[in-house]
Amino acid sequence: MSNAPGQPPACTAVDDWFAGLFLPPNPALDAALEANAAAGLPPHDISPLQGAFLQLLARIAGARRILEIGTLGGTSTIWLARALPADGCLVTLEADPAHAAIARANIAAAGVAGRVVLRQGAALMLLPQVEADRLGPFDLVFIDADKPNNPHYLDWALRLARPGTVILADNVVRDGAVLDAASADDRVQGVRRFAEMVAAEPRLTATAIQTVGAKGWDGFVLAVVA
């Protein structure tokens, strides 16, 4: 049994046990994970339990419009899209054209393409058009892209939000590296600045949750717009 850096022994097995209890078979997502691995995508897909958490959060929020910044191979997109009503819409932005192509195929195979708008390009170039096209305001914004730009993504999330919008940013703990104020890693500095901005924003009520499991030691910031 292998574990990611920072994982206690057996935490992957714990994830597997809970997933076996709570999650039904999911052939479309299994196929998407296999397609992503076969194409050599970075192994950054969310775990099944994390995907189910995203889906539950979207349902709790009553989300009809979701913005996802960072698609990768589309596994989180599929989880979130399945939480939407039939007339709901998920806008997802992916910088890498190869990743976007794989995600499109996975999303179509999962049967949720009718609820997903996938735009390929750098998110900071696409977000002004998302605003111009009046695709928001969004009920939930999931930020899971290049961490140095997290502060900019927060600005856009707020710009495209409404009172009650949920904002979720993934991968904020980074095996504890977030504590290092002097880190030369621009991903760590992006996360730190993002968290500081969340804390200073009067419209946001927020918390941070550390996670450990099949994906190692990490965590997320969860906020709601007043």
Protein Blocks (a to p, Z undefined) as FASTA:
>chain_A
ZZdehiaehklmmmmmmmmmmpccdfklmmmmmmmmmnopackbccfklmmmmmmmmmmn
opabdcdehjknommmmmmmmmpcfkbccddddfblklmmmmmmmmmmnopmmmpccded
dfklmmmmmmmnopaccfbdcddbdfklmmmmmmmmmmmgcehiacddehklnnolmmmm
kbcbfklmmmmmmmmmmmmmmkbccdddddddjkopadddddddZZ
